[in-house]
Amino acid sequence: MDSSTVAFATVPTRLGDVLAAVTEDGVAATHFQDGPPLRERIADRLGMAVADDPDRTAAAGEELAAYFRGELKEFRVPVDWRLMSPLQRQVLGTLFATVPYGEVVTYGELASRSGTGVPARAIGSIMGANPIPIIVPCHRVVASNGLGGFSGGEGVESKRWLLTLEGHLPPTLDWDI
């Protein structure tokens, strides 16, 4: 495997086509849409050429598809943290390691848990800049008085859908999970 390339996989989901960018180290980015401009932006941010490598992307694609079918509760694919600053890596790494499927944490609780001294409002900004949503589950971080924001997919409705899929929120009558 060439260490200077990134390969992409697209997974059709109820929230749209989810894109996974996979380096030799693991999943470096996910996004709630796909397309050549987005792939180019991710490759540029990584400083890597794009490779067509279905073997490299197979596990990430299979796990994302299984998650969206409600069959996967814990991602096992390696995560490539390179697009994150050390502070983002500490906060998002704490989220990844300590908030399992179906559970949530408030912005303030994650701030405390991460040991960074970052205020809750800044935790929200870190969640909004998460390059690997779904796998690094920023949708599981909520406000103390409600869902809070979400920058992926269709915004808060996508967050609500993901938390319903995970069983944290009850389904509404018009949703097909």
JOCOR-V255253 format. One record per pair of residues at least 4 apart in sequence whose C-alpha atoms are under 8 Angstrom apart, sorted by the first residue. I is the first residue (numbers start at 1). GAP is how many residues later the second one is. Records with the same first field share a line. If there is no record, write none. Layout:
I=GAP, GAP
//
This chain:
1=23
2=22
3=20, 21
4=19, 20, 44, 45
5=18, 19, 43, 44, 45, 46
6=15, 16, 17, 18, 37, 42, 43, 44, 45
7=14, 15, 16, 43, 44, 45, 46, 47, 49, 50
8=11, 12, 13, 14, 31, 42, 43, 44, 45, 49
9=10, 11, 12, 45, 48, 49, 51, 52
10=7, 8, 9, 10, 24, 51
11=6, 7, 8, 50, 53, 54
12=4, 5, 6, 53
13=4, 5, 52, 55
14=54
15=17, 138, 139, 143
16=16, 17, 137
17=15, 16, 17
18=12, 13, 14, 15, 16
19=10, 11, 12, 13, 14, 15
20=7, 8, 9, 10, 11, 37, 40, 41
21=6, 7, 8, 9, 21, 36
22=4, 5, 6, 7, 34, 35, 38
23=4, 5, 33, 57
24=32
25=53, 54, 55
26=51, 52, 53, 54
27=33, 50, 51, 52, 53, 105
28=51, 52, 53, 54, 55, 103, 104
29=13, 102, 103, 104
30=101, 102, 103, 104, 105
31=100, 101, 102, 121, 122
32=120, 121
33=120
34=4, 5
35=4
36=4
37=4
38=4
39=4
40=4
41=4
42=4
43=4, 5, 6, 7
44=4
45=38
46=36, 37
53=4
54=4
55=4
57=4
58=4
59=4, 18
60=4, 17
61=4
62=4
63=4, 9, 12, 13, 14
64=4
65=4
66=4, 5, 6
67=4, 5, 6
68=4, 97
70=95, 96
73=27, 28
74=26, 27
75=60
81=8
83=48
84=4, 5, 46, 47
85=4
86=4
87=4, 29
88=4, 5, 38, 42
89=4
90=4, 24, 26
91=4, 19, 20, 23, 25, 32, 35
92=4, 34, 35, 38, 44, 46
93=4, 43
94=4, 16, 19, 20
95=4, 15, 19, 41, 42, 43
96=4, 39, 40, 41
99=4, 5, 6, 41
100=4
101=65
102=38, 61, 64, 65, 66
103=37, 65
104=36, 37, 38, 64
105=4, 5, 35, 36, 37
106=4, 35, 36, 37, 38
107=4, 13, 14, 16, 17, 34, 35, 36, 37
108=4, 11, 12, 15, 36
109=4
110=4, 10, 13, 31
111=4, 5, 6, 7, 8, 9, 12
112=4, 5
118=4, 5
119=4
120=4
121=4
122=4
123=4
124=4, 25
125=4
126=4
127=11, 14
128=10, 22, 23
130=6, 8
132=4
133=4, 5, 6, 19
134=4, 5
137=4
139=11, 20, 23, 24
140=23
141=6, 7
142=4, 5, 6, 7
143=4, 5
147=9, 12, 13
148=8
149=6, 7
150=5, 6, 8, 9
151=4, 5
152=6, 7
153=5
154=4
155=4
156=4
157=4
158=4
159=4
160=4, 9
161=4, 16
162=4
163=4, 5, 6
164=4, 5, 6, 7, 13
165=4, 12
171=4, 6
//
